[in-house]
Amino acid sequence: MGQLGLMASYSYGGTFGDGEDNIAAAGTRPEWTLCAFDPAARTEAGQPLMATSFAAFPFTIRANGRPMAMAGISVIGTRPEYRRQGLVRTIMTRAFAEQRERGQTLAGLWASQAAIYQRYGFSPAGLNRGYAIDTADIALLEASPDVEAKVTRHRPEAVLDSLREVYKQFIAQRTGYLHRGRSLWLNSVLDGGESAQNSASDKAQDGPVYAALVGPIEAPTGYAVYTLRAGRVAHRARPQEIKVRDMAWLDMSACRDLWRFFAKHDLVGRVVWPNAPMDDPAQGMMAEPRMLHTQDNEATWWRIVDAPNALAQRGYNTNAELVFKLDGDDLAPWNNGTWCLQTSADDATDSQVTPVKKPPELTLSIKTLTGLFSGMYGAQTLANWGMLHGEPEAIAKADALFATRHKPHCPDHY
């Protein structure tokens, strides 16, 4: 695993840390990797030289109310002298076949460069909406007569079970969120807390990690995980910054209570939340939403690995039938063909996907289907872009069929 760590260190310029025992090496199991080696070249230790690295973490994600197995691809890198030889394409092709055998019907990643992964069929599956607002500008439209609930601050580790329960309920009907085990909570959300104050990572430099709970500890209705640090804002009276790492709520009252809690920090000149979902309600809650200084940034990318099974496992809002044709998938040729999708609006029941010999209502590529599948794009939008072809009635039906209850989002980087 030492070579994997060194490859990640060089390829990503130290993002995962430097040295053989960095985060990439320590957080990846050997059985999750699929790498290319040059037996004619040797490391200083006499091992065959790693030319290309690749890893896929076994995740479970939400897909419009239903769980699905996904391969979370990471640590892809090739030594410069081995690039432009098709090594990543070869590995990706084999990885898709192995993921299909494991029942991982989706693959996801955070793209270092979009151009690299679009040619492998990946499509955007969400955006990170970023906010940066002064506490003096947090003024809510009081659209409902809320009774403000008590918000209390805690060490995250002390209330982790409460955080996990709220998160579990929050993501139940959503799309793109990972099922977080304890280790993912500790490493992705809470890393940089009291136990990591001597770390040189950006997270540790943000300050200690806190958790704010709305309501009683035993049954909270919302939470925010955040850091607080002075000297981050060029303001003489409010030089502190709050950086939100994670936030979830079970009703809109709890969401408003969390914003009210942030507003009570009189010395904070900026509240930053870099990874809010696209459909976050803050835009509709603020009296001056422009003061959020909203910016949308690229986030996760998905790729359907096994189309018939992925479509059968996804959640839908309506019972419908759609015949469509997939072609041009040379990395996963089992996806090509004409398929009949019969959806079930019952989250407890799989939908049905069968090969058929009928004229298709829609024709599209695997990349286009992935964008439709995730809820990132609607069928009409994709048709407007020339990426999906069919009659207006079929396009309208696909729009309704693939609609998601929430916009796709994944706050966890992997």
N, C-alpha and C positions, 0 to 999 in steps of 0.2 A: 504493500500500500504506500510505501515511501515514494515510489515513482509517480503514483497518482497525485500525491500531495505536491510534489515538485512541478508536475505538469500544470496543475491548477494554479499554483503560485505564479508561474511564468505566464500562462495564457491569460490570466485575469489580473495581472499586475499587482498581486498581493491582496486582492479583495478577500480571499479566503485565508490570508496569513501567509507567512513565509516559512520555508523549511518543510521537511518530510512529514512532520506530525501536525500539520495545520488542520483547520476545520474540515477541509475536503477529505483528508485522509482519515481523521478521527471519527467523522460522522458517517462514513460509508462502509458497508460490509462488502467483503470480497465477492459474495454471491450476487450483489447488485451491479457489478461492473461487467463491461464488455469492451475490452481494449485490444488494440493492434500493436504487435511487437515486431521489431526487426531482428531476426536471429543472427544476422551478419554483423550487427553492431552491439557493443557491450557497454554496460555502465562501469563505473570504477569498481563496483563490487562483483563484476563478472556476470551480471544478469543480462538477458536480452533487453535491448533498449525499447522502452515504450514510445511508439510513434503517435498514437492517438488514444485519448482517454474518453470514457463514457460510463455513466452510471444512471440507474433508474430506481428511484425509491418506490416502494409499494405503498400507495396512498389509497384512501377511500374518500370520495368527494360527494357533494350533493349535486343532483341534476334535476332541478325543478321538483323537489320534494322526495326524491328517491336516492338511495346510496348507489354508487358505482365504483368499481375498482379502476384506478388510474396508475399509470407508470409516470412518476415525476422525474423527468430527465434532467440531469445536471452534470457538471464537471466535464463538459465536452471541450476537448482541446487537442490540437495537433502541433507537433514541433514544426517550426517554419520550413525546415528542409524536407518535410514529408507532405507538405500541403499541395493542393491541386492534383492529387493522385486518386481521388475518389474514396479515400479511407472512411470518411464520415458517412458517405452514402452507403457503402458496404455494411458498415456497422449498423446504421439505422435500419436497413432492410432486414438484416438478421434479427435486430432487436424487436422490430414489429412482429415478426413471426413468433418469437419467443413470448412476447407479451400476449399475443393472441392465445397461445397455448396455456398461459397462466390465467386467462380470463380477464386480463386487463384490457378492456375494450377502448380505453382512451389513453392518450399520452399527452402530457402537459410539460411546459417549460417556461422559463423566463429567458427571452431571446436576447443574446448579446448584440446581435445584428439581425434585423427582420429579414433581410435578403437571403441570409443563409438558410433559414428554416421555412420560409414560404415555398422554396423549391421542393421541400419534403412534405408539403401538404398542410403545414400548420397555419392556423388562422387566429387572429386576436380573440381572446375570450374574457374580456373585461378591461377596464381602465382603473388606475388609481387616481381618485379625485383628491387633490391637495388643497388644504385650507391654511391660511395664515392670517389670524385676526387678533387685534388688540382687545384685551378684556374690556376696555372702555367702550368698544364698539359692539359688544355682545348685548343687543337689545332684542328681545323676542316679541313677535306679534302674539299677543295673548288671545289666540283664536279660541281657546277653551278655558273654562274656569277651573284650572288645575288647583288641586290642593297640594302644595309643594311637599314632596316627601323628603325625609331626612337622608342626606348623603353623608356617608362616613368614610374616612380614609384608613387604609390598612396596609400591612406588609402583604404583598401578593401571595407569598407562600402560605401565609396563615389563613387565607380565604380561597385557596385554589379550588377546593371542591365547589364552592359557591360560584366562582367564575366559570368553571366548566359546565355547571348545570344551566346557567343563563345562556352560555354560548351554544350548548346543545339545542336548546329550544329556539334560539335566535336563527340558527342556520337551517332548521328543519325543512322549511319550504323554499329555501334559497338554492342558488346555483353557483358552483365553483368553490365553495368553502370546503376546506379539508376537515375530516374528522381528526381532531387533535387528541392524541394520547398524552400522558403526563410528560413524556420526554419532549414532545413537540411544544407543549406549553412552556416548559422550562427553557428550551434552547431557542425557540423562535420569538416568544412573546416576552418572557421574563428575564432573558439573558441580559447581564449588565446590572443586576441588582446588587445588594449588599455584598454578596459573595464574589463580585467581579469588579470591585472598585479600583483594583490595581491593573485592570486590563487596559491595553492600549486601543481597544476597539472603539469605534465611534459611539456605539451604544453605551459603553461605560462612561465615556466623556459627557454624555447627556445628563448624567447624574443618577441618583438612586431611583429605583422603580417603585411606584406606588399604585395602589388599586383603590378606586372610589366605588362604593356600592350604594345603589339606590334602594332604600327600604331595609328591612331586617336582614341580618347576616344569614339566617337560616332559610330565607326565601326572598332574595333580592329580585328586583324587576329590571335591573340594568347595571352596567359597570363601565368604567373606563380604566384602562391601564396606561400610565403615563410617567414621564420623568419631569423633573423641575430643576432648573439650573440658572444661577445668576450670571451676569456679564455677557449674555447672548444678544441683548437688544440695546441699540444705541439710543437709550432714553434715560434721562437723569432720574426720573421718578419711578419708572417701571422697567428696570433692566433685566428682569427675569424672563425665561421662556419655559412654557409647558409644551412638551412634545407628546402627543397622543400616539400610543402604539396600537391600541386595540380598544374598540368600543362596541357595545351591544346593548340592546334594550328589548323588552317584551311588550311595551306599549309606548305611545307617543309621550305620555306624561313623564315616563322615566327618561326618555331622550331629552326633553326640555329641562328636566331637573339636572342632568349632567352638564348641560350648557350653562345653567344658572350657577352651578357649583364652580365652573371655571371662571365665570364672571366675578366671583367673590374674591379672586386672587388679585388684590389691589396693586401688588408690586410686579405683576406679570404684564409685560408689554406686548407679548405675542403668544398666542396659542396656535401650535402647528399640528396639523393632522395630515400626514403625507399619503395615507392609504385608505381614505374613505371610499365607499362604494359609489358608483355612478349615480344611483338613485337615492343617495343619502338625503334625508329630509331637511337638512339645515338651510338649503336654498329657500324653502317655503316657510321656514320658521323665523328667519331674521327680518327685522324691520328694514335693515339695509344690507341685503344679501351681497352687494358688491364689495362690502368690507371684508368678506371672507377671502377675497383675492384668489378665487378659484382657478386652479390649473389642473387639466387632465393629462395624465402621463400613461404611456404604454405599460401594460402589466403582463399577465400570463397569456400564453398561446396554447391552443389545444390542437390535437390531431386525432381524428377518429381512426382507430386501429382496426376494429372489427365492426363494420357498419351495421349488419343485421342485428347483432347482439347489443350493440350500444343503443340503437334505436329502440329495441325491445325493453331495455332496462330503464330508459329515461322516463321521467314523469311528464304527464300531459294534462291539459286543462279541459280537454274535450274528447268525445268519441268521434273518430273520423277515419276515413280511408284515403290513402294517397298512393298512386303508382308513380314511381320516379326511376330515372336511369342514371347510373353512375358509370363514368368511363375515365380512362386516362390514369388510373392509379397503378403505376408500375412498381411502387414499393410494397403495396399490399394488394396484389391482383385479385384476391378473393372478394374484394369489395365491388369489383366491376360487375355490371349486369343490371337487369331491370327488377325492381323490388316492389312489393306491395306492403305498405305500412298500415296496419289497423291499430289505432291507438285506443288506450283505455284511460279514462279520467280517474279511475280508481287507483290510488297510489299503492294499494296492496296487490295489484294484479299487473303482470307483465303485459306489454303490448305485443302484437304479433307482426313478424316480418318474414315474408316468404318470397322466393324467386318466382317470377311470373313471365309468361310470354304474352304480354299485352302492350299496346301502344302506351308509352309513358306520358303522364300529364306534365311532368317536369323533367328537364335534363340539366345535370350539374356535375361539378367536379367534387372530389373529396374535400378539398379546401373550402369550397362554397358550402357544402353540407355541414362542415364543422362550424362555420360561422353562424349558420341557421340553427344548428343543434344547440349551441351554447346560449342562444338568445342574444348574442352580441348584435346581430343584424337581422332585420326582417326580410321576408321573401321579396317584397316589393322593392326594397332598397337594393338587394342583390340583383334583381331583374333590371332595375334602372342602371346599374353599373355594368350590365352585360354579362354577368356571371351566372345567371340562372335563366332558363328559357322555358316558356310555357304560355298557355292561354291565361287571360286575366282572371278567369274564374278559379283556375288551379293555383295561381299565385296568391289570390286572396285566401283560398282554403289553407295553403301552407302557412301564410301569415298567422292565421288563427290557431292552427295546429301546433306550431312551434313556439308560440308565445310563452314567455316565462313569467312567473309571479313576481320575480325581482330580477333586476339586471345582474348578469354574472359578475362575480367578484371573488378574488382570493387575496386576503391580506397577508398571507404567509409566503415569504420568499424561500425558495429551495433550490 
